[in-house]
């Protein structure tokens, strides 16, 4: 380390990408500091994927209770939810994970500062009233929920607050058509809340395969979520009983809570970047090059704050690539294509590769294979849920370029198929693979009839 600097690397933000960067750099013998003003683990651990998935599990039990009757089970009395138990058990688990992150940082040898860090120059970071110098600064501050301003917007809550509600409302309005909105609509509905989902567009999950997002929409409606598409909120009025939510189609909804899940923005406000040459986009995200370097040569950024692919595993991979670039041989790379992803809505959506619409735009000739069936659990369980699967194939090379699934265990199944697509598997490879019977997953290797 150059003696002129207190640290080789100063990381601002202890989320997935920041912690991995700090740990890996420290393991290479570098003097590292990391600062966090909220909670260790970032959005994913605290107010994102982890508590969200726990709530999804909780919301699925009513359907399992219902299905159990067809399999001979009798449940004495009517099952009931104690919201406080779920909420507090979730919080205890998150605090356990916070502790693990703390130990990981301690064991790596990096210095942890609990406080709001700001950049005061290309090589200076201030935190808790002290200024430290660093050869390299890494911005890994992630994203933050965005609620637009409109009459009564101060009465709306973001996804952050949903994990800590004092009590569950009887009725909820969820605004948005992306993954956070549809996931929370499913959670609330499953937990017994009358749920209204309001979205200004005609299609939910618009960045996903249209056929599959339509299946999600149909499944949500069949489970009891009230959908208000091509509609928006004009005003929220606080009443003695809760909230009165006025929609653009003149509908008025009475609700206990209004959740705005209309997007997240890069968390760069009041970070001090104006004291540097760092360039921000209009949405506040940081512009970086292929090596995650900003317009200020000593400052780097990665994860949600650069607004490429806002996924925890992507931030971790970016951290590995960055540390290799700074302190290794620079051979590590990241490929943003064919990243498997899942939406834990109900029904669940898993996908990897191109949507049918994207494939038609990219390839001259494609073949589409689909399958739609009732899962085995529902045959005796008496439910209405179905599973839909789709393979999109480039006919010139026979390569599978898109793989999609809506239904139970979609995320678990698509993860494995993500490896196949990354390896360049062809439809012939799928056809030659023996299925596991009886399973839903075997349908992916038995689809022979081209749908279109």
N, C-alpha and C positions, 0 to 999 in steps of 0.2 A: 504494500500500500504506500502511496505517496504520502510522506510525512505531513504535507500541508493539509491533509483532509482528516477529519475525525472518523469518517466511514468510507469504505469502498462503495457501499450501496445503502441508500436510505429508501425504504419502501413505505409509501403512504397508502394504507388500507390493508387490513388483515383478513381479507376474504380468501377464497380458494386460490386465486392467481397470486395474490400478494404473499400469502404464507408459503406457498410452494416456491416462489422466487427467492424469498428470504432464506428458507431452509436449504435449498440447493446451493445458493451462493455461499452460505456459511460452511456447508460441507466441503467446499473447495478451498477453505482456508481464508475466505474474505471476511473483513470486519463489516458486519451488517446490523442495521437498525430497522425496526418496523414499528409504525405508529397506527393506532386505531382509536377512534373517539367513541365508538358505540359498542360493538360486541365482536368477539373473535369468531371467525368463520364466515362473516359476511352475510349477504342476503340469503344464500342457499340454506345455510345451517339454521339461521335465526328466524327469518320471515319469508322463506321461500320454499324450495323443493322438499326439505326434510319435514318441517311441521305440516306442510300442505299434504304430503303423502300420508302422514299419520292421520290427518283429518279425513282423507279419502277412505282409508281403511275403516275408520269409525263409521262413516256414512254408508258403507256397504252392508253393514250387519242386518238392517231391516229386510233386505232382499234375501239374505242367507237364512234368516229366521223363517221367512215365508217359504223358501224352497225346502227347508228341512222337513216340513209336514209331509211332503210327498215321499220322503225317504223314511217315514215311520216315526219321526221324532215328535214328541209332544212337549211344548214349553208351558209349564203352569203359569197362569197369569199373563199379562201383557208386558212385553219387555219395554223398559223406559230408559231414556238417556239422562244421565246426570252430567250436564255440560261442564260444571266446575271440575269434576273428576277428570274428564277428558282434557280440558284446558291445562290443568295443573300438572297432570302426568306428562303431557307434551312439554310443558315448560321445564320440568325436572330433567327430561331426556335432553333437551337443548342445552341446559346448563351443564350436563355431563359432557356433551360434545364440546362446549366452550372450554371446559377444563382440559380436554384432550388436546385441543389446539394450543392452549397455553403451555402444556408440557412439551409439545412438539417444538414450539419456538424456543423454550428454555433449553431443551436438550440439543438443539442445533447450535447453540452458542450465540444466537442473535440477541441483540438488546431490544426489549419490548417497551414502548412508551404508550401508556394509556392516556390519550388526549388528542385534541384536534391539531393536526399538523398542517402547516401552510408553507408554500414555497415563497421564499423571500429573495431568491436570485437563482441563477443557473446552477449554483453549487451549494445553496443554503436552504435549510429547512428549520422552521421554528415550531416548537411544541412545548407546552407547559411553561412558557416564559423563557425558554432557553433556545439558542440558535446553534445548530450543528452544521458542519460542512461535510459534503459528500462528493466524491468523484462522480458518482452516478446517482440520479434520483429516479425512482420508479413510481408512477402514478397508477394505483390499482384500486381506485375508490368506488368502482362499480356504478350501479344505477340507483334511481330513486323513483317511487311512483309519482306519476304526473296527473293532477286533477285540473282540468281547464277551468277558467273563471266564467261563471254564469250566475244568474240570480239564485241565491241560496246555495251556492257551491260550498260554502263554509260548513254546511250541515252534512256533506258527504264524507265518507271515510275511504281510506285506501286499503290495499291488501295488508299493509303492515299492522293496522289496528285489528284486523279480523282474528288474529291469533290470540288476542288478549281481552275479548269482550267479557264484560261483567256477567251478561246473560245472553242467551240466544233470543233473537226477536221471533215473534210469531210469523211475521211477513218481512221479506227482504226484496229490494230492487237491486239488481246487479247490472251495471252499465258497461258494455264493451263486447267485442266479438272475438277477442284473441284468447290465448290459452289460459291466462289468469282468470278472465271472466267466466269462461265455460267450466273451468275446474271448480271455482267457488260456487257457481250455480249448482253444480252437481253435489258438492259437499253440503250446502245448505238444504237443498231438497232432500237429500238422503238423511239428514239429521232431523227432518220433520218440519222444516220451515217452509211456508208457502213462498215460492221463489219465482220472481219475474225477471227475465233477462231481456234487457233493452239494448238494441244495437242499431246504429244508423244505416248500416248496409243491409243488402238482401241475403247475404251468405255469411255464416259463421266461419271462423278459421280460414279466412280468404287466401292465405299464403300456402295452404295445403291443397292436396288433390281434391278437386271439386266433388267428385262422386263420394269420396270418403268423408269429407266435411258435411255433405248432405246426410250421410248415414248417421253421423254424430248428432246432427240437428233432429232427425227423426227419432233417434233413440232417447234424446233428452226430453223431447215432447211426450213420448210414450211413458216416460218415468214420472211425468207430472210437472216438469218445468214449464212455466208460461212464457212463451217466446213472443217478443214484440220487435219484429225485424222491420227495417226501413223506417225506423222511428228514433227519436232522440228526446232528451229531457230539456224542456224549456225552463223549468223552475222547480226548486224544492222549497217548501214552506214548512217551518217548524210549527207543529200543532200541540195541543195539550196531550194528545194520545200518541204522538210520534212525529211522522213526516207525511206531508202530502206532496206527491211527486206528479207534476204535470208533464205529460208527453206531448210531442209535436202533433200527434193525431187526435188531440183533444181528450185523450184518455187521462183519467186521474187515478193514481194508485196510492193507497194508504199503506204505509210501511213503517216498521220499527227501525229500519236501517237502510241506507242507500250506499252501496259499494261502487266506487268508480274504479274500474280496472281497464282504463283506456290507454295504457302504455306506461313506459318507464323512460326516464331521461338520464343522461350521463350525470354523475354526481360531481360536477366541477365548480359549482357555485362557491365563491369565497375561498377558493383554494390558493389564490395568490398567483395564478398563472399569468396574469397581466404583467408581472414583473419579469417575464421571460419571453422568448420568441415562439413559444408553443402556440399552434394554430388550432382554434376550435371551430367546429361546424355550427350551423345555425341552431341545432338541437343541443349544443353544449358538449358533444362528444369530441374527443381528441383525435386529430389527424396524425397518423404514424405511417412509416414506410414498412417494407417487408421484414425489417429487423426490429420493428416496434419502436423505432426512434422517432421522436417528434422533431419539429423544426429547430428545437434547441438541442444541440448535439449531446449534451450531458443528461438530458431528460428523456425517459422512455415511458411508455404506457401500454397496458394490456387489459384484457377482460372486457366486461360490459362497458367500461368507460370509453372504449374505442368503437363500440357499436358495430362490430362485425357479425359475430354469431354469439348471442347472449345465452350461453350455456356453461354451466360449471365445468364440465370436463374439457371444454374448449379453452377456458381460462387457464386450467392446469397445464394443458398441452402447450399453450402459448408461453407459459412460465418456463417450462423445460427448454423450449427453443431459445428463449431470450437468454437464459443463464448460459446455455451452450455457446451462444453468439458472443456474450460478454467475457466468459471465463473458460470456455472449452475450445474445441477445434472448429466450431461453427458448422458442423455437418448436419445438425438436427434441423428438420423442416416441419411445417404443418400444412396439411392438405385440407382445405375447407370443403371439399366435395365429398359426397356420400357420408355425411355425418348422420348417424341414426338419431332419431329424436322421438319423444313420446309426449302426448298430452294426456294428463291423468283426469280427463273428463269422464263422464259416465253416460254412454259407453266409452271405453278407453281407445285412444288412437295411437298407433305406432307406425313410423314411416322411415324409410331410408331411400336415398336416391331421388330421381326425378318424378314429379307428378305426371299424370297423363298429359296435362296441358303443356308442361315444360318439355316433355319428350317429343310431342308433336311439333313444337317450335324448333327443336334442335336436330331431329332426325327426319330423313325423307320418308321412311316407312317404319311404323312400329306395329307390334302385335300386343293386344291387351287380353289378359286372362283374368277372369274373376270367379269367385265362388261365394255364395251366400247360404248360410245354413244355421240351424238352431243348435247351440252347444249342448253337449250331453247332459250337463247339470240341469238344463231346463226341461228335459224330457219328462222327468219325474217331478221336478221342482215347480212346474206350472208357470214359469215366467215367460215373458214375451221377448227377452233379449236374443239378438241374433249376432252372428259373426260374419263380417264381410272381409274378403281378402282380394288382393289385386297384384298381379305381376305385369310390369311394362317391359317389353323386349324390343331391342333394336334388331329388326329382321335381317339386316345386312350382315351383322356379326353374330347374331343369336345371343348377344350379351344381355343379361337382365340389368336394366338401367333404373328401375324403380320397383319398390316393394312396399306395400301398404296393407294395414290391417286395422279394422275397427272391431272391438269386442274384448272379452275377458283375456287377460294375460298378454295383450298386444305388445307391451313394452318388452316383456321377457322374451317373447318369440322373435321380435324384430332385431333385438340386440345380436342374436346369433346370425341372422340373415345379413346384418351389416358387415360381418366378416366375409361372407360369401360375395357380396357386391364389391367390397374392397379388393378382393382377390380376383375379380373379373369373371365371376361365374356366369356360365351361359344357361339358357333354358334347358339345353341337353344335360348339363350337370344336375340341374334340379330334377329333371325327369329320371335320371339314372340313380337318384338317391332313394334309398328305401325309407319309407315313412315309419314313424313310431305310432303303433295302433293300440288302443284308440286314443287319439289326441287331436286337438284342433290343428296343431302345427303341421300334421302330416298332409293337410290339404294343400300346403304350398308345394309339395312334391308330387301331387297327383292331379294337378290342373292340366288337362290335356286339350280341352276344347276352347278355341279362341273365341272370345266374346265379341271382338271387333278388330 
